[in-house]
Amino acid sequence: MMKNTLLILTILSLFLYTSTNAKAQDYIEWENEDVDEFYIKKSVKRGTLSQKGNKISFILEPTEMKPGVYEVEITDHDNDIYEIKNTDYFVKFRGYYGYAGYGDEGILVVGSSSWSSTFYKKP
């Protein structure tokens, strides 16, 4: 009886591990875009002007992100720059990403540099 219970628990654990591990990699099949550069939002002194003479409250400075896999939502910012919502980070892609509007959810895989990073758009 004890051996049967142990065998059932082992099989159940193996099944749960396999199905969880398989689901965690599903995003690899999603539409994706390679990262060109990450930027971080830096506040500037009150009254700072852009080169066009408009008042600005921050600049975007190139930066690196800590390597890892992140669930994120990106939104349009200006030109080809996208904001990573609820953070001070922004991203520019190597190719044309298109309209993200108020948010595209997905997985951001950050490698050892911007160029080894990819955003996978959730279908």
A tleap script that builds the chain and sets N, CA, C and O, in Angstrom:
source leaprc.protein.ff14SB
mol = sequence {
  NMET MET LYS ASN THR LEU LEU ILE LEU THR
  ILE LEU SER LEU PHE LEU TYR THR SER THR
  ASN ALA LYS ALA GLN ASP TYR ILE GLU TRP
  GLU ASN GLU ASP VAL ASP GLU PHE TYR ILE
  LYS LYS SER VAL LYS ARG GLY THR LEU SER
  GLN LYS GLY ASN LYS ILE SER PHE ILE LEU
  GLU PRO THR GLU MET LYS PRO GLY VAL TYR
  GLU VAL GLU ILE THR ASP HIE ASP ASN ASP
  ILE TYR GLU ILE LYS ASN THR ASP TYR PHE
  VAL LYS PHE ARG GLY TYR TYR GLY TYR ALA
  GLY TYR GLY ASP GLU GLY ILE LEU VAL VAL
  GLY SER SER SER TRP SER SER THR PHE TYR
  LYS LYS CPRO
}
set mol.1.N position { 0.827 -1.189 0.000 }
set mol.1.CA position { 0.000 0.000 0.000 }
set mol.1.C position { 0.873 1.255 0.000 }
set mol.1.O position { 0.622 2.186 -0.765 }
set mol.2.N position { 1.883 1.280 0.844 }
set mol.2.CA position { 2.780 2.431 0.929 }
set mol.2.C position { 3.557 2.611 -0.365 }
set mol.2.O position { 3.775 3.740 -0.805 }
set mol.3.N position { 3.983 1.490 -0.990 }
set mol.3.CA position { 4.723 1.569 -2.252 }
set mol.3.C position { 3.833 2.133 -3.351 }
set mol.3.O position { 4.304 2.913 -4.178 }
set mol.4.N position { 2.555 1.755 -3.379 }
set mol.4.CA position { 1.623 2.262 -4.386 }
set mol.4.C position { 1.414 3.771 -4.233 }
set mol.4.O position { 1.386 4.502 -5.223 }
set mol.5.N position { 1.270 4.226 -3.002 }
set mol.5.CA position { 1.099 5.656 -2.749 }
set mol.5.C position { 2.338 6.422 -3.184 }
set mol.5.O position { 2.225 7.475 -3.810 }
set mol.6.N position { 3.504 5.914 -2.865 }
set mol.6.CA position { 4.765 6.551 -3.247 }
set mol.6.C position { 4.911 6.589 -4.768 }
set mol.6.O position { 5.355 7.594 -5.323 }
set mol.7.N position { 4.547 5.519 -5.432 }
set mol.7.CA position { 4.618 5.449 -6.892 }
set mol.7.C position { 3.652 6.461 -7.516 }
set mol.7.O position { 4.019 7.149 -8.468 }
set mol.8.N position { 2.457 6.561 -7.009 }
set mol.8.CA position { 1.471 7.510 -7.533 }
set mol.8.C position { 1.955 8.948 -7.330 }
set mol.8.O position { 1.826 9.772 -8.236 }
set mol.9.N position { 2.499 9.255 -6.174 }
set mol.9.CA position { 3.015 10.599 -5.900 }
set mol.9.C position { 4.189 10.935 -6.823 }
set mol.9.O position { 4.296 12.064 -7.301 }
set mol.10.N position { 5.053 9.978 -7.072 }
set mol.10.CA position { 6.185 10.186 -7.969 }
set mol.10.C position { 5.718 10.460 -9.388 }
set mol.10.O position { 6.222 11.377 -10.037 }
set mol.11.N position { 4.773 9.688 -9.875 }
set mol.11.CA position { 4.239 9.872 -11.231 }
set mol.11.C position { 3.534 11.222 -11.335 }
set mol.11.O position { 3.716 11.936 -12.321 }
set mol.12.N position { 2.738 11.578 -10.338 }
set mol.12.CA position { 2.038 12.857 -10.327 }
set mol.12.C position { 3.027 14.017 -10.330 }
set mol.12.O position { 2.844 14.983 -11.071 }
set mol.13.N position { 4.061 13.933 -9.520 }
set mol.13.CA position { 5.089 14.987 -9.470 }
set mol.13.C position { 5.784 15.138 -10.814 }
set mol.13.O position { 6.002 16.256 -11.280 }
set mol.14.N position { 6.129 14.030 -11.432 }
set mol.14.CA position { 6.789 14.056 -12.740 }
set mol.14.C position { 5.873 14.671 -13.789 }
set mol.14.O position { 6.326 15.462 -14.616 }
set mol.15.N position { 4.597 14.320 -13.767 }
set mol.15.CA position { 3.627 14.876 -14.710 }
set mol.15.C position { 3.504 16.387 -14.533 }
set mol.15.O position { 3.537 17.130 -15.514 }
set mol.16.N position { 3.361 16.848 -13.282 }
set mol.16.CA position { 3.237 18.285 -13.016 }
set mol.16.C position { 4.485 19.035 -13.441 }
set mol.16.O position { 4.375 20.123 -14.007 }
set mol.17.N position { 5.663 18.494 -13.189 }
set mol.17.CA position { 6.917 19.132 -13.590 }
set mol.17.C position { 6.996 19.241 -15.105 }
set mol.17.O position { 7.356 20.294 -15.630 }
set mol.18.N position { 6.666 18.173 -15.810 }
set mol.18.CA position { 6.750 18.154 -17.275 }
set mol.18.C position { 5.773 19.140 -17.883 }
set mol.18.O position { 6.152 19.891 -18.781 }
set mol.19.N position { 4.520 19.167 -17.425 }
set mol.19.CA position { 3.531 20.070 -18.013 }
set mol.19.C position { 3.850 21.524 -17.688 }
set mol.19.O position { 3.655 22.390 -18.541 }
set mol.20.N position { 4.333 21.819 -16.488 }
set mol.20.CA position { 4.710 23.181 -16.126 }
set mol.20.C position { 5.908 23.631 -16.938 }
set mol.20.O position { 5.922 24.755 -17.441 }
set mol.21.N position { 6.904 22.788 -17.076 }
set mol.21.CA position { 8.104 23.130 -17.831 }
set mol.21.C position { 7.770 23.362 -19.299 }
set mol.21.O position { 8.323 24.274 -19.913 }
set mol.22.N position { 6.893 22.572 -19.869 }
set mol.22.CA position { 6.503 22.731 -21.274 }
set mol.22.C position { 5.751 24.038 -21.483 }
set mol.22.O position { 6.005 24.741 -22.461 }
set mol.23.N position { 4.824 24.380 -20.578 }
set mol.23.CA position { 4.069 25.622 -20.699 }
set mol.23.C position { 4.971 26.838 -20.561 }
set mol.23.O position { 4.746 27.844 -21.235 }
set mol.24.N position { 5.965 26.774 -19.723 }
set mol.24.CA position { 6.854 27.908 -19.495 }
set mol.24.C position { 7.617 28.284 -20.754 }
set mol.24.O position { 8.045 29.431 -20.882 }
set mol.25.N position { 7.802 27.360 -21.687 }
set mol.25.CA position { 8.551 27.633 -22.908 }
set mol.25.C position { 7.650 27.937 -24.100 }
set mol.25.O position { 8.163 28.128 -25.203 }
set mol.26.N position { 6.328 27.992 -23.930 }
set mol.26.CA position { 5.407 28.247 -25.029 }
set mol.26.C position { 5.690 29.561 -25.739 }
set mol.26.O position { 5.484 29.656 -26.949 }
set mol.27.N position { 6.154 30.572 -25.024 }
set mol.27.CA position { 6.368 31.884 -25.626 }
set mol.27.C position { 7.409 31.860 -26.747 }
set mol.27.O position { 7.416 32.759 -27.588 }
set mol.28.N position { 8.278 30.863 -26.780 }
set mol.28.CA position { 9.302 30.755 -27.827 }
set mol.28.C position { 8.639 30.719 -29.208 }
set mol.28.O position { 9.248 31.140 -30.192 }
set mol.29.N position { 7.409 30.225 -29.293 }
set mol.29.CA position { 6.693 30.114 -30.564 }
set mol.29.C position { 5.957 31.407 -30.940 }
set mol.29.O position { 5.455 31.519 -32.058 }
set mol.30.N position { 5.885 32.381 -30.027 }
set mol.30.CA position { 5.139 33.607 -30.287 }
set mol.30.C position { 5.886 34.514 -31.254 }
set mol.30.O position { 7.091 34.371 -31.456 }
set mol.31.N position { 5.143 35.460 -31.854 }
set mol.31.CA position { 5.750 36.503 -32.676 }
set mol.31.C position { 6.759 37.243 -31.801 }
set mol.31.O position { 6.473 37.535 -30.641 }
set mol.32.N position { 7.947 37.550 -32.352 }
set mol.32.CA position { 8.957 38.172 -31.507 }
set mol.32.C position { 9.701 39.272 -32.244 }
set mol.32.O position { 9.672 39.373 -33.470 }
set mol.33.N position { 10.368 40.090 -31.445 }
set mol.33.CA position { 11.150 41.202 -31.981 }
set mol.33.C position { 12.434 41.323 -31.170 }
set mol.33.O position { 12.405 41.309 -29.939 }
set mol.34.N position { 13.556 41.441 -31.866 }
set mol.34.CA position { 14.856 41.583 -31.205 }
set mol.34.C position { 15.054 43.021 -30.733 }
set mol.34.O position { 14.636 43.972 -31.394 }
set mol.35.N position { 15.694 43.157 -29.586 }
set mol.35.CA position { 15.930 44.466 -28.974 }
set mol.35.C position { 17.180 45.104 -29.570 }
set mol.35.O position { 18.195 44.441 -29.781 }
set mol.36.N position { 17.085 46.399 -29.834 }
set mol.36.CA position { 18.239 47.182 -30.284 }
set mol.36.C position { 18.920 47.824 -29.078 }
set mol.36.O position { 20.139 47.753 -28.926 }
set mol.37.N position { 18.106 48.454 -28.220 }
set mol.37.CA position { 18.672 49.184 -27.080 }
set mol.37.C position { 17.630 49.322 -25.985 }
set mol.37.O position { 16.437 49.441 -26.261 }
set mol.38.N position { 18.091 49.306 -24.736 }
set mol.38.CA position { 17.261 49.641 -23.584 }
set mol.38.C position { 17.629 51.039 -23.135 }
set mol.38.O position { 18.780 51.458 -23.259 }
set mol.39.N position { 16.640 51.768 -22.606 }
set mol.39.CA position { 16.853 53.115 -22.078 }
set mol.39.C position { 16.224 53.198 -20.701 }
set mol.39.O position { 15.279 52.474 -20.388 }
set mol.40.N position { 16.763 54.095 -19.878 }
set mol.40.CA position { 16.171 54.352 -18.569 }
set mol.40.C position { 15.801 55.825 -18.502 }
set mol.40.O position { 16.507 56.689 -19.023 }
set mol.41.N position { 14.692 56.086 -17.859 }
set mol.41.CA position { 14.174 57.441 -17.707 }
set mol.41.C position { 14.960 58.164 -16.618 }
set mol.41.O position { 15.070 57.676 -15.493 }
set mol.42.N position { 15.502 59.325 -16.960 }
set mol.42.CA position { 16.245 60.149 -16.006 }
set mol.42.C position { 15.577 61.508 -15.908 }
set mol.42.O position { 15.418 62.196 -16.917 }
set mol.43.N position { 15.186 61.901 -14.709 }
set mol.43.CA position { 14.578 63.216 -14.505 }
set mol.43.C position { 15.616 64.306 -14.736 }
set mol.43.O position { 16.805 64.111 -14.486 }
set mol.44.N position { 15.148 65.461 -15.219 }
set mol.44.CA position { 16.024 66.614 -15.428 }
set mol.44.C position { 15.499 67.780 -14.596 }
set mol.44.O position { 14.372 67.744 -14.102 }
set mol.45.N position { 16.331 68.819 -14.446 }
set mol.45.CA position { 15.939 69.985 -13.650 }
set mol.45.C position { 14.726 70.674 -14.273 }
set mol.45.O position { 14.551 70.709 -15.491 }
set mol.46.N position { 13.916 71.209 -13.400 }
set mol.46.CA position { 12.724 71.948 -13.831 }
set mol.46.C position { 13.143 73.079 -14.779 }
set mol.46.O position { 14.098 73.809 -14.512 }
set mol.47.N position { 12.416 73.206 -15.882 }
set mol.47.CA position { 12.708 74.260 -16.838 }
set mol.47.C position { 13.642 73.839 -17.965 }
set mol.47.O position { 13.953 74.646 -18.842 }
set mol.48.N position { 14.096 72.580 -17.955 }
set mol.48.CA position { 14.984 72.090 -19.017 }
set mol.48.C position { 14.206 72.062 -20.336 }
set mol.48.O position { 13.027 71.713 -20.373 }
set mol.49.N position { 14.903 72.440 -21.423 }
set mol.49.CA position { 14.281 72.489 -22.735 }
set mol.49.C position { 14.888 71.445 -23.664 }
set mol.49.O position { 16.060 71.092 -23.540 }
set mol.50.N position { 14.073 70.956 -24.597 }
set mol.50.CA position { 14.565 70.073 -25.654 }
set mol.50.C position { 15.244 70.940 -26.707 }
set mol.50.O position { 15.200 72.167 -26.625 }
set mol.51.N position { 15.871 70.306 -27.695 }
set mol.51.CA position { 16.528 71.077 -28.747 }
set mol.51.C position { 15.529 71.895 -29.563 }
set mol.51.O position { 15.916 72.842 -30.247 }
set mol.52.N position { 14.251 71.537 -29.495 }
set mol.52.CA position { 13.209 72.296 -30.199 }
set mol.52.C position { 12.640 73.415 -29.336 }
set mol.52.O position { 11.767 74.156 -29.788 }
set mol.53.N position { 13.122 73.552 -28.094 }
set mol.53.CA position { 12.660 74.603 -27.206 }
set mol.53.C position { 11.459 74.247 -26.365 }
set mol.53.O position { 10.885 75.113 -25.706 }
set mol.54.N position { 11.065 72.973 -26.377 }
set mol.54.CA position { 9.939 72.534 -25.557 }
set mol.54.C position { 10.426 72.122 -24.174 }
set mol.54.O position { 11.511 71.556 -24.039 }
set mol.55.N position { 9.624 72.406 -23.140 }
set mol.55.CA position { 9.976 71.993 -21.786 }
set mol.55.C position { 9.901 70.474 -21.702 }
set mol.55.O position { 8.974 69.854 -22.223 }
set mol.56.N position { 10.897 69.882 -21.033 }
set mol.56.CA position { 10.909 68.435 -20.829 }
set mol.56.C position { 11.140 68.139 -19.357 }
set mol.56.O position { 11.723 68.947 -18.635 }
set mol.57.N position { 10.683 66.984 -18.922 }
set mol.57.CA position { 10.845 66.610 -17.512 }
set mol.57.C position { 11.801 65.430 -17.341 }
set mol.57.O position { 12.215 65.120 -16.224 }
set mol.58.N position { 12.156 64.764 -18.468 }
set mol.58.CA position { 13.082 63.642 -18.391 }
set mol.58.C position { 13.762 63.427 -19.731 }
set mol.58.O position { 13.325 63.926 -20.768 }
set mol.59.N position { 14.862 62.656 -19.674 }
set mol.59.CA position { 15.557 62.204 -20.876 }
set mol.59.C position { 15.635 60.684 -20.817 }
set mol.59.O position { 15.419 60.086 -19.763 }
set mol.60.N position { 15.943 60.067 -21.940 }
set mol.60.CA position { 16.146 58.627 -21.978 }
set mol.60.C position { 17.618 58.365 -22.218 }
set mol.60.O position { 18.189 58.794 -23.220 }
set mol.61.N position { 18.225 57.648 -21.275 }
set mol.61.CA position { 19.655 57.357 -21.329 }
set mol.61.C position { 19.856 55.863 -21.598 }
set mol.61.O position { 19.201 55.036 -20.964 }
set mol.62.N position { 20.757 55.500 -22.534 }
set mol.62.CA position { 21.004 54.070 -22.775 }
set mol.62.C position { 21.425 53.361 -21.486 }
set mol.62.O position { 22.151 53.922 -20.665 }
set mol.63.N position { 20.962 52.131 -21.322 }
set mol.63.CA position { 21.269 51.359 -20.119 }
set mol.63.C position { 21.221 49.873 -20.444 }
set mol.63.O position { 20.860 49.492 -21.557 }
set mol.64.N position { 21.574 49.056 -19.507 }
set mol.64.CA position { 21.429 47.597 -19.598 }
set mol.64.C position { 20.436 47.176 -18.530 }
set mol.64.O position { 20.328 47.818 -17.486 }
set mol.65.N position { 19.721 46.112 -18.788 }
set mol.65.CA position { 18.807 45.537 -17.801 }
set mol.65.C position { 19.420 44.258 -17.246 }
set mol.65.O position { 20.246 43.615 -17.893 }
set mol.66.N position { 19.004 43.909 -16.050 }
set mol.66.CA position { 19.473 42.671 -15.429 }
set mol.66.C position { 18.959 41.483 -16.246 }
set mol.66.O position { 17.761 41.391 -16.515 }
set mol.67.N position { 19.861 40.567 -16.645 }
set mol.67.CA position { 19.420 39.397 -17.419 }
set mol.67.C position { 18.336 38.610 -16.680 }
set mol.67.O position { 18.376 38.466 -15.458 }
set mol.68.N position { 17.379 38.110 -17.441 }
set mol.68.CA position { 16.285 37.336 -16.865 }
set mol.68.C position { 15.114 37.266 -17.828 }
set mol.68.O position { 15.180 37.762 -18.952 }
set mol.69.N position { 14.048 36.643 -17.365 }
set mol.69.CA position { 12.819 36.508 -18.153 }
set mol.69.C position { 11.734 37.265 -17.396 }
set mol.69.O position { 11.464 36.978 -16.230 }
set mol.70.N position { 11.107 38.245 -18.074 }
set mol.70.CA position { 10.144 39.126 -17.433 }
set mol.70.C position { 8.819 39.122 -18.184 }
set mol.70.O position { 8.794 39.163 -19.415 }
set mol.71.N position { 7.711 39.074 -17.432 }
set mol.71.CA position { 6.393 39.307 -18.027 }
set mol.71.C position { 6.216 40.816 -18.031 }
set mol.71.O position { 6.266 41.455 -16.980 }
set mol.72.N position { 6.005 41.394 -19.229 }
set mol.72.CA position { 5.912 42.845 -19.352 }
set mol.72.C position { 4.757 43.241 -20.252 }
set mol.72.O position { 4.154 42.408 -20.929 }
set mol.73.N position { 4.466 44.522 -20.242 }
set mol.73.CA position { 3.529 45.123 -21.174 }
set mol.73.C position { 4.221 46.355 -21.735 }
set mol.73.O position { 4.726 47.187 -20.981 }
set mol.74.N position { 4.245 46.472 -23.061 }
set mol.74.CA position { 4.862 47.638 -23.669 }
set mol.74.C position { 3.783 48.514 -24.298 }
set mol.74.O position { 2.755 48.020 -24.760 }
set mol.75.N position { 4.039 49.836 -24.306 }
set mol.75.CA position { 3.126 50.794 -24.917 }
set mol.75.C position { 3.930 51.754 -25.785 }
set mol.75.O position { 5.139 51.908 -25.614 }
set mol.76.N position { 3.235 52.394 -26.719 }
set mol.76.CA position { 3.885 53.387 -27.567 }
set mol.76.C position { 4.390 54.551 -26.728 }
set mol.76.O position { 3.757 54.950 -25.751 }
set mol.77.N position { 5.541 55.090 -27.122 }
set mol.77.CA position { 6.066 56.314 -26.505 }
set mol.77.C position { 6.207 57.340 -27.619 }
set mol.77.O position { 5.205 57.927 -28.026 }
set mol.78.N position { 7.396 57.575 -28.121 }
set mol.78.CA position { 7.634 58.471 -29.253 }
set mol.78.C position { 8.456 57.743 -30.296 }
set mol.78.O position { 9.304 56.910 -29.974 }
set mol.79.N position { 8.192 58.071 -31.559 }
set mol.79.CA position { 8.932 57.483 -32.680 }
set mol.79.C position { 8.943 55.970 -32.565 }
set mol.79.O position { 7.877 55.354 -32.525 }
set mol.80.N position { 10.110 55.355 -32.511 }
set mol.80.CA position { 10.224 53.895 -32.421 }
set mol.80.C position { 10.620 53.434 -31.023 }
set mol.80.O position { 11.210 52.365 -30.864 }
set mol.81.N position { 10.300 54.228 -30.018 }
set mol.81.CA position { 10.617 53.903 -28.630 }
set mol.81.C position { 9.333 53.447 -27.936 }
set mol.81.O position { 8.279 54.062 -28.091 }
set mol.82.N position { 9.439 52.359 -27.170 }
set mol.82.CA position { 8.294 51.802 -26.449 }
set mol.82.C position { 8.581 51.788 -24.957 }
set mol.82.O position { 9.691 51.467 -24.533 }
set mol.83.N position { 7.586 52.135 -24.170 }
set mol.83.CA position { 7.707 52.137 -22.714 }
set mol.83.C position { 7.384 50.760 -22.173 }
set mol.83.O position { 6.416 50.131 -22.599 }
set mol.84.N position { 8.193 50.289 -21.234 }
set mol.84.CA position { 7.870 49.064 -20.500 }
set mol.84.C position { 7.043 49.522 -19.310 }
set mol.84.O position { 7.572 50.087 -18.353 }
set mol.85.N position { 5.734 49.274 -19.380 }
set mol.85.CA position { 4.799 49.823 -18.391 }
set mol.85.C position { 5.195 49.486 -16.956 }
set mol.85.O position { 5.720 48.415 -16.653 }
set mol.86.N position { 4.914 50.456 -16.093 }
set mol.86.CA position { 5.144 50.346 -14.645 }
set mol.86.C position { 6.619 50.227 -14.292 }
set mol.86.O position { 6.966 49.721 -13.225 }
set mol.87.N position { 7.498 50.695 -15.193 }
set mol.87.CA position { 8.931 50.741 -14.911 }
set mol.87.C position { 9.469 52.070 -15.436 }
set mol.87.O position { 8.730 52.845 -16.043 }
set mol.88.N position { 10.738 52.330 -15.206 }
set mol.88.CA position { 11.416 53.492 -15.786 }
set mol.88.C position { 12.187 53.100 -17.036 }
set mol.88.O position { 13.014 53.874 -17.519 }
set mol.89.N position { 11.929 51.896 -17.572 }
set mol.89.CA position { 12.656 51.395 -18.739 }
set mol.89.C position { 11.862 51.582 -20.027 }
set mol.89.O position { 10.632 51.545 -20.050 }
set mol.90.N position { 12.625 51.782 -21.088 }
set mol.90.CA position { 12.076 51.900 -22.438 }
set mol.90.C position { 12.896 50.992 -23.338 }
set mol.90.O position { 14.012 50.606 -22.991 }
set mol.91.N position { 12.334 50.650 -24.507 }
set mol.91.CA position { 13.025 49.734 -25.409 }
set mol.91.C position { 12.863 50.215 -26.846 }
set mol.91.O position { 11.825 50.756 -27.225 }
set mol.92.N position { 13.903 50.008 -27.627 }
set mol.92.CA position { 13.861 50.242 -29.066 }
set mol.92.C position { 14.207 48.913 -29.719 }
set mol.92.O position { 15.157 48.243 -29.315 }
set mol.93.N position { 13.421 48.530 -30.741 }
set mol.93.CA position { 13.637 47.256 -31.417 }
set mol.93.C position { 14.479 47.438 -32.669 }
set mol.93.O position { 14.536 48.531 -33.233 }
set mol.94.N position { 15.133 46.368 -33.102 }
set mol.94.CA position { 15.976 46.414 -34.301 }
set mol.94.C position { 15.152 46.588 -35.561 }
set mol.94.O position { 15.555 47.309 -36.474 }
set mol.95.N position { 14.010 45.937 -35.620 }
set mol.95.CA position { 13.138 46.033 -36.790 }
set mol.95.C position { 11.941 46.909 -36.481 }
set mol.95.O position { 11.842 47.496 -35.404 }
set mol.96.N position { 11.035 46.989 -37.440 }
set mol.96.CA position { 9.810 47.767 -37.251 }
set mol.96.C position { 8.833 46.954 -36.411 }
set mol.96.O position { 8.411 45.875 -36.826 }
set mol.97.N position { 8.470 47.461 -35.235 }
set mol.97.CA position { 7.530 46.745 -34.373 }
set mol.97.C position { 6.088 47.113 -34.702 }
set mol.97.O position { 5.220 46.242 -34.765 }
set mol.98.N position { 5.839 48.388 -34.910 }
set mol.98.CA position { 4.480 48.817 -35.214 }
set mol.98.C position { 3.766 49.381 -34.009 }
set mol.98.O position { 4.389 49.744 -33.010 }
set mol.99.N position { 2.458 49.450 -34.114 }
set mol.99.CA position { 1.604 50.088 -33.109 }
set mol.99.C position { 1.398 49.180 -31.903 }
set mol.99.O position { 0.955 48.039 -32.036 }
set mol.100.N position { 1.723 49.702 -30.727 }
set mol.100.CA position { 1.471 48.961 -29.492 }
set mol.100.C position { 0.320 49.581 -28.721 }
set mol.100.O position { -0.193 48.978 -27.779 }
set mol.101.N position { -0.089 50.781 -29.112 }
set mol.101.CA position { -1.226 51.433 -28.472 }
set mol.101.C position { -1.077 51.536 -26.971 }
set mol.101.O position { -0.062 52.005 -26.456 }
set mol.102.N position { -2.121 51.083 -26.274 }
set mol.102.CA position { -2.131 51.164 -24.819 }
set mol.102.C position { -1.492 49.950 -24.154 }
set mol.102.O position { -1.408 49.883 -22.928 }
set mol.103.N position { -1.042 48.989 -24.962 }
set mol.103.CA position { -0.337 47.882 -24.349 }
set mol.103.C position { -0.354 46.594 -25.134 }
set mol.103.O position { -1.404 46.132 -25.580 }
set mol.104.N position { 0.819 46.020 -25.297 }
set mol.104.CA position { 1.008 44.675 -25.824 }
set mol.104.C position { 1.690 43.875 -24.718 }
set mol.104.O position { 2.787 44.226 -24.281 }
set mol.105.N position { 1.046 42.804 -24.267 }
set mol.105.CA position { 1.622 41.952 -23.238 }
set mol.105.C position { 2.559 40.937 -23.870 }
set mol.105.O position { 2.392 40.549 -25.026 }
set mol.106.N position { 3.549 40.511 -23.089 }
set mol.106.CA position { 4.447 39.497 -23.589 }
set mol.106.C position { 5.529 39.143 -22.596 }
set mol.106.O position { 5.473 39.489 -21.416 }
set mol.107.N position { 6.517 38.438 -23.120 }
set mol.107.CA position { 7.666 37.999 -22.322 }
set mol.107.C position { 8.909 38.690 -22.875 }
set mol.107.O position { 9.176 38.635 -24.075 }
set mol.108.N position { 9.657 39.331 -22.001 }
set mol.108.CA position { 10.913 39.963 -22.376 }
set mol.108.C position { 12.045 39.110 -21.824 }
set mol.108.O position { 12.203 38.970 -20.612 }
set mol.109.N position { 12.832 38.540 -22.737 }
set mol.109.CA position { 13.975 37.730 -22.342 }
set mol.109.C position { 15.207 38.616 -22.502 }
set mol.109.O position { 15.603 38.955 -23.618 }
set mol.110.N position { 15.803 38.984 -21.378 }
set mol.110.CA position { 16.967 39.868 -21.381 }
set mol.110.C position { 18.215 39.009 -21.265 }
set mol.110.O position { 18.396 38.265 -20.302 }
set mol.111.N position { 19.069 39.133 -22.270 }
set mol.111.CA position { 20.327 38.396 -22.281 }
set mol.111.C position { 21.444 39.200 -21.640 }
set mol.111.O position { 21.191 40.096 -20.835 }
set mol.112.N position { 22.679 38.880 -21.999 }
set mol.112.CA position { 23.835 39.555 -21.415 }
set mol.112.C position { 24.009 40.975 -21.946 }
set mol.112.O position { 24.777 41.752 -21.378 }
set mol.113.N position { 23.306 41.328 -23.031 }
set mol.113.CA position { 23.334 42.689 -23.574 }
set mol.113.C position { 21.990 42.948 -24.258 }
set mol.113.O position { 21.171 42.042 -24.410 }
set mol.114.N position { 21.781 44.193 -24.665 }
set mol.114.CA position { 20.549 44.529 -25.384 }
set mol.114.C position { 20.396 43.655 -26.620 }
set mol.114.O position { 19.308 43.155 -26.906 }
set mol.115.N position { 21.492 43.475 -27.350 }
set mol.115.CA position { 21.449 42.738 -28.615 }
set mol.115.C position { 21.157 41.256 -28.443 }
set mol.115.O position { 20.818 40.585 -29.418 }
set mol.116.N position { 21.278 40.735 -27.250 }
set mol.116.CA position { 20.936 39.326 -27.019 }
set mol.116.C position { 19.588 39.200 -26.304 }
set mol.116.O position { 19.316 38.205 -25.633 }
set mol.117.N position { 18.751 40.230 -26.463 }
set mol.117.CA position { 17.449 40.272 -25.799 }
set mol.117.C position { 16.321 40.258 -26.827 }
set mol.117.O position { 16.462 40.780 -27.933 }
set mol.118.N position { 15.189 39.643 -26.436 }
set mol.118.CA position { 14.058 39.491 -27.343 }
set mol.118.C position { 12.754 39.686 -26.593 }
set mol.118.O position { 12.605 39.252 -25.451 }
set mol.119.N position { 11.795 40.356 -27.263 }
set mol.119.CA position { 10.443 40.499 -26.738 }
set mol.119.C position { 9.528 39.549 -27.505 }
set mol.119.O position { 9.492 39.583 -28.735 }
set mol.120.N position { 8.791 38.703 -26.789 }
set mol.120.CA position { 7.844 37.769 -27.373 }
set mol.120.C position { 6.436 38.284 -27.102 }
set mol.120.O position { 6.008 38.343 -25.949 }
set mol.121.N position { 5.716 38.654 -28.153 }
set mol.121.CA position { 4.386 39.223 -28.027 }
set mol.121.C position { 3.357 38.122 -27.786 }
set mol.121.O position { 3.270 37.156 -28.544 }
set mol.122.N position { 2.579 38.288 -26.712 }
set mol.122.CA position { 1.540 37.315 -26.368 }
set mol.122.C position { 0.452 37.341 -27.432 }
set mol.122.O position { -0.041 38.412 -27.787 }
set mol.123.N position { 0.067 36.162 -27.951 }
set mol.123.CA position { -0.966 36.137 -28.991 }
set mol.123.C position { -2.342 36.525 -28.457 }
set mol.123.O position { -3.313 36.550 -29.214 }
savepdb mol mol.pdb
quit
